[in-house]
Amino acid sequence: MTATGEVSPATGGTLGARMLSTFATRILLTGVGALTGIIIARALGPTGRGQYVVVVTVSSIAVALGHLSVEQAHVYLWAELREQRRALIANAGLLAAIVGGAVAVVAAVAVALLGPDLVPLFSTTALVIALAAVPFSLMVMWNNGLLLLAGKLGRYNAGMLLGALTQCALLIGLTLTGHISTFAVVAVWGATMGLPLLVSLRTLRPRFRDASLPLAVRTIRTGLRYHAGLAAFFLLLRLDVLLLNGLVSPEQVGLYSVAVTMAELVWLFTDSVANAVVARQADSELADAARVTAASVRFSIVGAVVLTLGIGVTSPLLLPFLYGAQFAGAVVPLAVLLPGVVCLAVSRPVGSYLLRLNRPLLTAGSAAAAGMLNVGLVLLLVPVLGIVGASIAASAGYAALALAYLALFRHFADTPWRDFLPRPAELAGVARQTAGAIGSRRRHRKGQS
């Protein structure tokens, strides 16, 4: 924070070091998440896991439709209104409470109107718990985005670890005491959703006196311009779960959710790249932001391909070993999902750059088209191919979105297609930075001992 109260991004540390720190945290988060998923799968089985996933997905879709793309508005306004960054931080919590409460009520009414035939639930109380977490989910989402914009990667990582570790620890305790159930898993999920706020609030230190109603209105108006596209993007990721819940059994939903969880491990590296560069994308000139974006796409492609090959080769043995033999049916859907996940991995850093262009209709149209393609293919293929059809539909939608984003970026940044291809010299430079960061940390630890 500057003397005038402006929040500025952290500038210390190389890109390799920042990527290393975030990647290490993502590995730990993935390990904790995997353990949590294994506990749930083995305790509840495919049917119980499917029931849990449906309730959580309803809450997640409520967040996706109700977040009004405030996080994306922050990316644009952070660069445009440097002197009002404190007000953006103060507004985030107030907007989350108001908007989140309203969204939760609307979601509850929508589920009631759709009825159990379209949205079958195992427990109404579990749904209430999941929807009660919506305001906290919004505040976590928006505050975490502000942490990244401010370059506070370490604090972002710490908050995410706090929530994941606490959730896993509670589930282990329930398992050991014999009290774990589908309802208990939903309750633990809802109770731990807001824990990252303990870190982000301490770091950002929002002050009520900094809040600005005109800026809040502008934030919402800016976000709404992007919201159709962002909502469509999330629905592309999660709507297939609800569609499957109505087309197949909860057991098949449970199998598909495990395949999705394993496939999303590909983002272990690519999210680290995106988080490491977002502050520079938002705070630098467009030309520099374009160069950083192109580099992040190249790194993302390399990491995604390596992780995909590893997951694809090991999943036939690893997946049944971790989750149990009853989840062996998720292996084929996982294999079909992996190519699409590789495509989607490059879209996040490009999406951050496109936000700077202030052309929401283009990004919204791309995401909406990909989402409609996904839904259409799900309805067409699932009755014939089951959850494998859902995987085909998801991969097709992911590939369509990535291609559209890259085409837009290429056009507006005047970037040739070859700039998306990994460069050996560049990768070697990052490797040297990473090795240097590891060596520096080792020397630091030795100096402390």
N, C-alpha and C positions, 0 to 999 in steps of 0.2 A: 504493500500500500504506500502511496506517495504522501508527501506532506500535505497535499491538497485533498487527500481522501480518495483519490482515484485508485482503483484496483488495476494493477498492471500485471501482465503475464510474467512468470518466472523466465529468466533468460539464461540461467546457469546450466552447465552440463551440455554434453554433446547429444546429438540425436541418437547415436548408438547407445549411450548410457541411459537415456530416457526410455528408449525402446526396451533395453535389457531389464530395467526396473519394472516396467509395466508387464513385459512378457513373463518375468518371474512371478509376479503377482497373479497373472492370468493362469499360470500353471498351477499355482496353489489353489486358486479359486476353482479351477476345473477339477482338481483332485477332491476338494471338499464337496463340490457339487456332485461329482461322480459317486462319492461315498453316500451322500444324501439320497441320490437316486437309487442306489443299490439297496439301501435300507428300506426305502419305500416299496421298491419292486418286490423284494423278498418277503416283506411283511404283508403286503396287500395282494400280491399276485397281479396278473394282467387286468382282471376285472376291477379290482380296487384301485389300481393305479389309473385306469381309464376314468373311473368316477371322480377321482381327485383332480385329474388333469382337466376334465370338463368344467368343474367349479372354478378352478384357477383361471382357465381360459376365459370364462365369462367376465371375471374381474379384470383380466388383462385387456380384453376387448373394450371394456368400459373405459379403461385408462387410455387406450389407443384412440378411441373416438372422442374422448373428452379432454385430452390434454391441449387441444386447440393449437398445437404446434408452437407453444410458447418457447420451448427449448430452441427451436429453429429460429424464432424471432430474436432470441437472445444473441445468436451467432451474428445476425445482421446488425442489430442495434449496438452490440458490444463494440463493433468497429466504427459505427457511425456516431455514437453518442458517448464518447470517452468520459466526458464530465459527469454523466449520469449513471455510471456503473453502480454506485452505492444504492441508487434508487432501484435499479433492476434487481439487485440482491434483496432489498427490503420487500419489494413487491411480490417476489416469488412465493414466499410463505403465505402471504395474505390471499393471493390468487389461488394457491393450492387448496386452502381450506374452503374457500367459497365455491370454486369450480368443482373441486373433488366431491364435496357434499352433494351438490346438485346432480352430478353425473351418477353417483351411487344410487340416488333415489330414482333417477330415470331408468337406470339399468334394471333395478328391482321391478319397476312397473313393466318394463318391456318383457322381462322373463315371465312375469305373471300373465301378461296378455298372450304371449306365444303359447303358453301352456306346456304340460309335460310331454305331449306328443312330439313337439318340435324341439324342446329343450328338456329332456328327461334328467332329473337331478336325484341324487340319493338322499339329500337332506336340505331342507329349506334353511335351517339354522346355519349350516355350513356356508350356504350362499351369502347369508347376511354377514357372517364373519369376513368372507372374502371381499365383499363390497365395502365393508367398513374400512378396509385397508386402502381403498382408492385414493383418498386425500393424501395419505402418507406416501403412497407410490408416486403421486404427482410431485410432491415436494422433494422427494429423493431424486426423481428424474431431473427436475429443473435445477436443484442445487448442485447435483453432480455435473450437469452441463456447465454451470457457472464455474465450478472448480477447474474443469478442463480449460475453459476460456482464460482463466486466471493463471494457467500453467501449474496448478497445484495437483500434479499427478499423484504424488505420494499420499496426500490426504484423500483423494478420490479412491485410491487403492485400499487405504486403511479402512474407509467406511464400508466398502464392498466386502472386505474380509470379515469385518465385525458382524455383519448380517449373516453371511454364509456360515461362519464358524458357530455362531450362536444357534442357528437353525439346525445344523448338523448335531451339535451337542445335545440339544433338547430331544431330537429324534432318537439318538443313541440311548439317552436316559429312559425314554418311553419304551424302547425295545427291551432294554435290560430289565425293566420292571414289569413287562408284560402288559402295558397299557396302550400300546400303539394300535391305532385303528384309522380308517379313512377320515373320520371326523377329526381325530386328534392331529393328523398330519395337516389337514386344512387349517386347524386352529394355530398350529405352530407356524405355518407359512404366513398367516395373517398377522400374528403377533410380532414377527421378526422383520416385516417389510420396511418398517420405519427406522430400524436401528442405525442405518448409515447417516441419519440426520444428526446423531450424537457427534459425529466427526465434522460433517459439512457446516453445521450451525456454529460450531466452535471455531472453525476456520474462517468462514465468511463473515461472521458476526453481524447479522442483519440488525438494523435499528429502525424501530417503527417511525421515528421522526424523519427518516430518509425516504419513506414511501411517497409515491407521487401518483395521484389518480390520473392525470393526463397521460403520464408515461404508461400506466397500466392499460389504459384504453388503447394507446398506440401499440403496445406490445400485443394485445389480443388481436387488433386489426391486422397487424403485420403477420402474426401467426396464422390467422384464418386464411390468408392468401395462399399459404403453403399446406393448409391442413388437409384438404382433400387428397393431395398426393401422399402425405405422410400417413394418413389413416389408411389409405389404400395399400401402402407399403406394409403396414403392420398386418392388415387383414390378409395380405399375400402370405405372411409368415404363419398366421395362426387360425384363420377362418376354416381351413381344411379340417381342423380338429372337431369343430362343431358340426360341420357337414358330415364328417364320418360318424359322429355320434348319432346322427339321424339315419344314416344309410347302412351302417354295420353295427356290430355289438360293442359294448364297452371294452370287452376283451381285446378286440381288434384295435380300438383306440389306444389301449395301453401298449400294445406292441408297436404301433406307429409312433407313439410319443417317445419310446425308447430309441427308435431309429432316428427320429429328429434330434434327440439329445446327443446321440453319438455323432451325427453328421455335423452338428453345430460346433463340435470341437475344432473344426477347421478354422473357426473364427478366433481361436486361441491366439494365434499370431497376428492375424489381420486386424483384429480390434486393438492390439497393442500398437501397431503402426498408426492406425487412425487416431487413437488417443494421444499419441506422441506428437502429432503434427497439427492437431486442430487449433491450438493456440496461435501457431504461426499462420495458418490459413486465414484465421479471423482477424489477425492484427497486422498483417503486412499488405503491401501493394498487390494488386491483382496479378501482375506478372510473376512476382515471387511466389504468390500462393499457387499459381498454375504450375510452376516448376516443382514445388513441394508436393503438390497433388499427383503429378505424373510420376515422381519418384516413389510415392507411397503406393501407387498402383503397381509399380514394378515389384516392389518388395512383397506386396500382398499376394501377387500371383505366385511368386516363388514359395512363400510360406504355405499358401493354400494347397499347391500341388504336392509338396512334400508331405504335409499332414494327411491329405486325401489318400495318397498311396499307402501311408502307414496304417491308417484306419481301415482301408479296404482290404489289405492283406491280413491284418490281425483279427478283424471282427468275427469271422466264422468261429474262431476258437475263443476269443476274448469276451464277446458279448454273452454267450451262454454261461461262461465261467463266472462272470461278474453278476449277472442278473438272474441266472438260473436257467435250466434247460427249457422251461416253459416260455422263455423269451427268444428261443432260437428262430421263431418265425419273423423276427425283426431284421434278420441278416439281409435278405433280398431287398426289402424296401430301403434299407440303409444304403446298399450298393447303388441303387437307382437315384437316391437323393444326392450322393456325393458330387457328381459333376455339376449339378445345379448350384450347390453350396459354394463350389469354387468360383462360379460365375458371380454369385451374389457378393462374395468376399471383396471384390474390387469396387462395389458400388458405394460403400460407405464413405471413403475419403473423397470420391468424386461428388457425392451428394453434398458434403460440406462446402466444397468449392461452388457448386451450383447455387447454393443459398446466397452467396455473395453477389450473384448476378441480378438478384431481385426479379427473376422471371418465373414466378410460381406456377403459371399455367403449363409450362413445358414439363417441369418435374412432376406436377400433379397428373398431367395427362399420361406421362410415361408409367408412373406407378399404378394409375387406375387401369390402364390397358393391360399391364402385366397381371394385376389382380383379377380382372375379368377373364383373362386367358386361363388363369389357375382355376377359378370357380367353374368355368365352362368345362374344362377337362376333367375336373373332379366329378362333376355330375355325369359326364359321359363315360368315364373310364372305371370309376369305383364299382358300379353295378356289375361290371364284367370282370375286372381284375382285382377287386378288393383294394387293400392298402397299397399294393404295388402300383395301382392306377393313381392313387393319391400322390405317391412319390414321383411318378412321371409328370403329373400335373404341376407339382411344386417345382421340379427341376426346369420345366419349360417356362414357368413364370419367372423364376430367378434369372434364367438366361436372357429372357426378353428384357427385363429391367436393366440388367448390367449392360447389354448392348445399347439400349436407348441412352443410358447415362453417359457411356463412353462416347457415343456419337455426339451428344450435346456438348460434352467437355471438349472434344476434338474441334468442334465448330467454333465455339466461343473463345477458346484459348488458343486457337490456331495451332493445334498440336498434331503432328503426323502420327499415324498409327504405330510407327516404329518406336515412338517414345514410350509406349506401354510395354515394350519388350525389355526384360531384365538385362542389365549391362554388367558383365563380369568385373570390370574395374570398380564400378560403384558398389557392388556387393562385397568386393574385397575391402573397400574402404570402410564399410559398415562393420565388417568382421574385425578389422583392426581397431576400430573405435570400441567395439564390444569387448574385445580381448583387453584393451587398455583399461576399460571400466572395471572388468573383473580383477585385473592385476592391482588397480588402485584400491579396490575394496579389500582385497586380501592384505595389502600392505597396511591399510588402515586398521584392520582387525589385529594384525600382528603388533602394530604400535600400541593398541589398547591393552593387549595381553601382557 
